[in-house]
Amino acid sequence: MHSEIRKQGALAARQGLTLWDCPYLKAEAMPGHTGGSLSGWKAKVDAWEEGWRTEVQAHSSLPNRKGAQDRSP
């Protein structure tokens, strides 16, 4: 289950969404509304954020093609 949530976070990052767009941060997804456990909810938030951060870091480490072209003679 958490691997699917990580994939959702990565997809959100590719779509340009922010950490605040995590669906588990919406009121209706929080344990007070769902009746679920706090630890289960936190694990979902952590998985989504891990996927999001991994994707953002992967893209930020790619060379900037435009910048490379700007430096060419």
Summary of the structure (lengths in Angstrom):
residues: 73
radius of gyration: 16.4
end to end distance: 50.6
largest distance: 62.3
contacts: 175
relative contact order: 0.20
helix: 77%
strand: 0%
